[in-house]
Amino acid sequence: MNERIGALILAAGKGTRMKSDAPKVLKTLLGEPMLWYGERAMAALLGERVLTVIGHRAEAVEAAFPDLAGRFVLQAEQLGTGHALSVAMPRLVDEGYTHVLVANGDAPLVTAESLGAFIKEALDAAADVAFVSIELPDPGAYGRVVRQGGGVRIVEAKDYDTSRDGPATGEINAGVYLLRLEAIAPLLAKLRNDNKNGEYYITDLVALGAEAGLAVLAVNRGDDPAYLGINSPRELVAAEEALRRRIVDAHLDAGVVVRAAEAVRIGPRVTIAPGVELCGPLELYGDTSLAAGVTVWSHCVLARAAIGENVTLHSFCHLQDARVAAGCQVGPYARLRPGARLLEGAKIGNFVEMKKSTLGPGAKASHLTYLGDADVGAEANIGAGTITCNYDGVNKHKTVIGAHAFIGSNSALVAPVTIGDGALVGAGSVITSNVPDGALALGRGRQVTKPRK
């Protein structure tokens, strides 16, 4: 058979047990939405052949994933997983798929490798309807797998009846299916909603397939917890902790030194060179990258930050959408906001904040400084207590500080203003006009000393 496999992620539900009106699949683990993990695993196997069924707060899901535009299927009424498959069926057929891999959007720990192994086993068995099962000591609210008379079916937890279905064995439905579209298409019309939830279940395709003489296969993955869905805040944080340990362990195995590893949180898109040293507690999120020779001390938080070679980030620094070039020193207690750039060998120290500003090669701002909308030249020295007054109440304005300039402590530079190369601004000055290259600028009242009474 020449199989062409597509994928369908079911992400339309509200997730009432999360106690939030936000779509459940947008709840985050290590800084990434739950749905991101499923999309990544599916895409690793099938590229762009992944569709996602959305419903509750659909516009919020679409806004969170602009790169998936055109790959969503709207389930306007959330009438169950079987209904979601029926809504997506015309699209799956139009795109020419012979099989569809179906998974819930609330299982972020499932890996591409595990899904690939399941697909291979199902195809090797020529199964028309295949699904993954796992075994739990307490099946909880998961659908039970019932094996009777040589057959297999799935019964939702609310509808399970021990007098009819026998004692629970602990084997439950993991919510992952491989379905041959031509075989299951006639069965969709036979799905019924005469159950306690009044929904059309995709799980009923298992029993319907067996009754129709189709090849039905349950692939048991033992006690693998990666397939468990997330239905409550407690389950969310438990899954996040499992994912955190998995990622930290992978970085340790790759040669990253992670001290106090139990307090280190690293997002799945973070890249870290071997030999980097991290000391928890700290947090790294988004597409943050750490080059060789970097040291990050405790209590730092980095989001979408790029850190060059041989940089030291001292404790209690916060970097967001910032770029730090090789050989820089940052902190402690420094904050780099979006658009902050440190060029080679620059240094910012205690309680320095930068926003949309560049600190040139070898330049220093060592203490108690705010640089907003500023360009600072090479080897310039910014004294303690200096601020760039970039906002006039309506608009933001730019400050330019030339190479080798020296800004005295407790100065206020009122933008727009340019301080020339090699210029000196006296301590305590308020500068409102441009300062030429090499000039001395003083903007303060003359000291008056009188005898004490």
C-alpha positions in Angstrom: 0.0 0.0 0.0 1.2 3.5 -0.8 0.3 5.2 2.4 -0.1 9.0 2.7 -0.5 9.8 6.3 -1.9 13.1 7.6 -2.3 14.2 11.2 -5.1 15.7 13.2 -4.7 17.3 16.6 -7.9 17.7 18.6 -7.8 21.1 20.4 -11.4 22.4 20.4 -12.4 21.7 24.0 -12.7 24.2 26.8 -11.1 22.1 29.5 -13.5 23.0 32.3 -11.4 21.2 34.9 -8.6 23.8 34.3 -10.9 26.3 36.0 -10.2 28.9 33.3 -12.0 30.3 30.3 -8.7 30.3 28.3 -8.3 27.5 25.8 -6.7 24.6 27.6 -4.2 24.1 24.8 -2.8 27.6 25.4 -1.8 26.8 29.0 2.0 26.9 29.0 4.7 24.5 30.1 8.2 26.0 30.4 7.0 29.0 28.4 5.4 27.3 25.4 1.7 26.6 24.9 0.6 23.0 25.4 -0.5 22.8 21.8 3.0 23.7 20.6 4.4 20.4 21.9 1.9 18.3 20.0 2.4 20.3 16.8 6.2 19.9 17.0 6.0 16.2 17.5 3.6 15.7 14.7 5.5 18.0 12.3 8.7 16.1 13.1 7.1 13.1 11.5 4.8 14.5 8.9 5.9 18.0 8.1 3.1 20.3 7.1 0.5 17.5 6.9 -0.8 18.5 10.3 -4.3 19.9 10.8 -5.6 21.2 14.2 -9.3 21.2 15.1 -10.2 24.3 17.2 -13.4 25.5 18.7 -13.5 27.2 22.1 -11.9 30.6 21.8 -10.7 29.6 18.4 -9.5 33.2 17.6 -7.1 33.1 20.6 -5.6 29.8 19.4 -5.2 31.1 15.9 -3.5 34.3 17.2 -1.1 32.3 19.3 0.0 30.3 16.2 0.2 32.6 13.2 2.6 30.3 11.5 -0.2 27.6 11.3 -2.6 29.9 9.4 -4.6 27.8 6.9 -4.0 24.6 8.9 -6.9 24.9 11.3 -10.3 23.3 11.1 -13.1 25.0 13.0 -15.5 22.8 15.1 -18.1 25.5 15.7 -20.1 23.3 18.1 -18.0 21.1 20.4 -20.0 17.9 20.3 -17.2 15.5 21.0 -14.1 13.9 19.5 -16.0 11.9 17.0 -17.8 15.0 15.8 -14.4 16.8 15.5 -13.1 14.0 13.2 -16.3 14.2 11.1 -15.8 18.0 10.7 -12.2 17.5 9.6 -13.0 14.5 7.3 -13.7 16.4 4.1 -10.4 18.3 4.5 -8.5 15.1 5.1 -10.0 13.5 2.0 -9.3 16.6 -0.1 -5.7 16.5 0.8 -5.4 13.0 -0.4 -4.5 11.1 2.8 -5.0 7.4 3.1 -4.5 7.4 6.9 -4.8 10.0 9.7 -2.8 10.1 12.9 -5.2 11.5 15.6 -4.0 12.8 18.9 -5.3 15.1 21.7 -3.8 18.5 22.0 -3.4 18.2 25.7 -0.6 15.5 25.8 2.6 17.6 25.5 5.0 14.8 26.7 4.4 12.5 23.7 7.5 12.4 21.5 7.9 12.1 17.7 9.9 8.9 18.2 7.1 7.2 20.2 4.4 8.3 17.6 6.6 7.0 14.8 7.0 3.6 16.4 3.2 3.4 16.9 2.6 4.3 13.2 5.0 1.6 12.1 3.5 -1.1 14.2 0.0 -0.2 13.0 1.0 -0.2 9.4 2.9 -3.4 9.7 -0.2 -5.0 11.1 -2.3 -3.6 8.3 -4.7 -2.2 10.9 -7.8 -0.2 9.9 -8.3 1.2 13.4 -5.3 1.3 15.7 -4.9 3.1 19.0 -2.4 3.4 21.9 -3.3 2.1 25.4 -1.3 2.4 28.6 -1.7 0.9 32.1 -2.4 2.9 35.2 -2.8 1.8 38.9 -5.8 4.2 39.0 -7.5 4.7 35.7 -9.2 7.9 37.0 -11.3 9.7 34.3 -9.7 8.0 31.4 -11.5 5.7 28.9 -11.2 2.1 29.8 -10.0 -0.6 27.4 -12.2 -3.6 27.5 -11.0 -6.9 26.1 -13.8 -9.5 25.9 -14.4 -12.5 23.7 -11.2 -11.9 21.7 -12.3 -8.4 20.8 -11.4 -4.9 22.1 -13.4 -1.7 22.7 -13.1 1.5 24.6 -15.6 2.6 27.2 -15.6 6.2 28.5 -15.1 6.4 32.3 -18.6 8.0 32.9 -20.2 5.1 31.0 -18.2 2.2 32.4 -20.4 -0.4 34.1 -18.5 -3.2 35.9 -21.6 -5.5 35.6 -21.5 -5.2 31.8 -17.8 -4.5 31.2 -16.1 -6.4 33.9 -13.7 -5.2 36.6 -11.3 -2.4 35.5 -7.9 -3.8 34.5 -6.1 -0.4 34.6 -5.6 -0.4 30.8 -6.8 2.9 29.5 -7.1 4.7 26.1 -4.2 7.1 25.5 -6.1 9.1 22.9 -3.8 8.4 20.0 -5.2 6.7 16.9 -4.1 5.7 13.4 -7.2 5.4 11.2 -7.5 4.2 7.6 -9.8 6.8 6.1 -11.5 4.7 3.5 -12.3 2.1 6.2 -13.7 4.4 8.9 -15.6 6.8 6.6 -18.8 4.7 6.6 -18.6 4.4 10.4 -18.8 8.1 11.2 -22.5 8.2 10.4 -23.0 5.4 12.9 -21.6 7.3 15.9 -24.2 8.1 18.5 -24.4 10.5 21.4 -26.6 8.4 23.8 -24.1 8.6 26.6 -23.9 10.6 29.8 -22.0 13.5 28.1 -24.3 13.6 25.1 -21.2 13.6 22.8 -20.0 11.7 19.8 -16.9 9.8 20.8 -14.1 8.8 18.5 -13.5 5.9 20.8 -16.7 4.3 19.5 -14.9 3.7 16.2 -13.0 0.8 17.9 -16.2 -1.2 18.6 -17.9 -0.2 15.4 -14.8 -1.2 13.4 -14.7 -4.6 15.1 -18.4 -5.1 14.4 -17.8 -4.3 10.7 -15.0 -6.8 10.5 -12.2 -4.3 10.3 -8.7 -5.0 11.6 -8.6 -3.4 15.0 -5.3 -3.1 16.9 -4.6 -1.9 20.5 -0.9 -1.1 20.9 -0.1 -1.3 24.6 2.7 1.0 25.8 2.8 -0.3 29.4 3.0 2.4 32.1 4.4 5.1 29.8 3.1 8.4 31.4 4.0 10.5 28.4 0.6 9.8 26.8 -1.4 11.1 29.7 -3.5 14.1 28.9 -3.6 17.2 31.1 -7.0 18.0 32.6 -6.3 20.0 35.7 -3.9 22.5 37.2 -2.3 19.7 39.3 -1.7 17.6 36.2 -0.4 20.6 34.3 2.4 21.3 36.8 3.2 17.6 37.2 3.7 17.3 33.4 5.7 20.5 33.4 8.0 19.1 36.1 8.5 15.9 34.1 9.3 17.9 31.0 11.7 20.1 33.0 13.6 17.1 34.3 13.8 15.6 30.8 15.2 18.8 29.3 17.7 19.4 32.1 18.9 15.8 31.9 19.4 16.2 28.1 21.6 19.3 28.6 23.6 17.5 31.3 24.2 14.6 29.0 25.3 17.1 26.3 28.0 18.6 28.5 26.3 21.5 30.2 27.2 22.0 33.8 23.9 22.5 35.7 24.3 23.1 39.4 21.2 22.9 41.7 19.6 21.3 38.7 16.3 20.7 40.6 15.8 24.5 40.5 16.7 25.1 36.8 13.9 25.6 34.3 14.9 25.4 30.6 12.4 25.8 27.7 12.4 23.3 24.9 13.6 25.9 22.3 16.7 27.0 24.3 20.1 26.1 22.8 23.1 25.8 25.1 26.7 25.1 24.0 28.6 22.3 25.8 30.6 23.6 28.7 28.3 26.4 29.6 27.8 26.7 33.4 24.4 27.3 35.0 23.6 27.7 38.6 20.1 27.4 39.8 17.6 28.7 40.6 17.3 30.2 37.1 14.9 30.2 34.1 15.6 30.2 30.4 12.8 30.5 27.9 11.9 30.9 24.2 14.7 30.8 21.6 17.4 31.9 24.1 20.9 30.8 23.1 24.0 30.5 25.2 27.4 30.3 23.4 30.5 28.5 24.6 32.1 29.8 27.8 29.0 31.4 29.2 28.4 31.4 32.9 24.9 32.2 34.3 24.7 32.6 38.1 21.6 32.0 40.2 18.3 33.8 40.1 18.6 35.0 36.5 15.6 34.9 34.0 16.3 35.0 30.3 13.6 35.0 27.6 14.5 35.1 23.9 18.0 36.3 24.7 21.2 35.7 22.7 24.3 35.4 24.8 27.7 35.4 23.1 30.9 33.6 24.0 32.6 34.0 27.4 29.9 36.2 28.8 29.2 36.2 32.6 25.7 36.9 33.8 25.9 37.6 37.5 23.0 36.8 39.9 19.5 38.4 39.7 19.6 39.6 36.1 16.6 39.7 33.9 17.0 39.7 30.1 14.2 39.8 27.6 14.6 40.1 23.8 18.2 41.2 24.4 21.5 40.6 22.7 24.8 40.3 24.5 28.1 39.9 22.5 31.2 38.0 23.4 33.2 38.9 26.5 30.5 41.1 28.2 29.8 41.3 31.9 26.2 41.7 33.1 24.9 42.4 36.6 24.3 41.6 39.3 20.7 43.0 39.4 20.7 44.2 35.8 17.7 44.4 33.5 17.9 44.2 29.8 14.6 44.9 28.2 13.6 44.4 24.5 16.0 45.9 22.1 18.9 46.1 24.5 22.3 45.2 22.8 25.7 44.9 24.4 28.6 44.8 22.0 31.9 43.1 22.5 33.4 43.5 26.0 30.8 45.9 27.3 29.8 45.9 30.9 26.7 46.8 32.8 26.6 46.4 36.5 24.4 46.8 39.6 20.9 48.0 39.1 21.4 49.1 35.4 18.4 49.0 33.1 18.5 49.2 29.3 15.7 49.4 26.8 16.1 49.7 23.0 19.6 50.8 23.5 23.1 49.8 22.4 26.2 49.8 24.6 29.3 49.9 22.4 32.4 47.8 22.5 34.2 48.1 25.9 31.7 50.7 27.1 30.6 50.6 30.8 27.6 51.5 32.8 28.5 50.1 36.2 25.9 51.4 38.6 22.3 52.7 39.0 21.7 53.8 35.4 18.8 53.8 33.0 19.6 53.8 29.2 16.5 54.1 27.1 16.5 54.7 23.3 20.2 55.4 23.5 23.3 54.6 21.5 26.5 54.6 23.5 29.9 54.6 21.7 32.9 52.4 22.2 34.8 52.7 25.5 32.3 55.3 26.9 31.9 55.4 30.7 28.5 56.1 32.1 28.6 57.2 35.7 26.3 56.0 38.5 22.9 57.5 38.7 22.8 58.6 35.0 19.5 58.5 33.1 18.5 59.2 29.5 15.3 61.1 29.7 13.8 59.6 26.5 10.1 60.4 27.0 8.5 63.8 26.8 5.0 62.6 27.7 4.0 62.0 24.1 7.0 60.6 22.1 10.2 58.8 22.7 13.5 60.4 21.7 17.0 59.2 21.1 20.2 59.9 23.0 23.6 59.4 21.3 26.8 59.2 23.4 30.0 59.2 21.5 33.1 57.0 21.8 35.3 57.5 24.8 32.8 60.0 26.3 32.6 60.3 30.1 29.2 60.9 31.7 29.6 62.1 35.3 27.5 60.6 38.1 23.9 61.6 38.7 23.5 63.2 35.2 20.2 63.5 33.3 20.5 63.6 29.5 17.3 65.0 28.1 16.7 63.6 24.6 16.9 64.3 21.8 20.6 65.0 22.5 24.0 64.0 21.3 27.2 63.9 23.4 30.2 64.0 21.2 33.2 61.7 21.1 35.5 62.2 24.0 33.2 64.7 25.6 32.9 65.1 29.4 29.7 65.7 31.2 30.2 67.0 34.8 28.5 65.1 37.6 25.0 66.2 38.5 24.4 67.9 35.2 21.1 68.2 33.3 22.0 68.2 29.6 19.5 69.6 27.2 21.7 70.6 24.3 24.2 68.8 22.1 27.8 68.6 23.4 30.5 68.8 20.7 33.4 66.3 20.5 35.9 66.8 23.2 34.0 69.4 25.1 33.2 69.8 28.8 29.5 70.3 29.6 28.2 71.5 33.0 24.5 71.9 33.6 24.1 72.6 37.3 23.9 75.5 39.7 27.1 76.9 41.3 27.8 75.6 44.8 27.2 78.2 47.5 28.8 77.7 51.0 27.8 79.8 54.0 28.6 79.7 57.7 26.2 77.7 59.8 24.0 79.7 62.2 
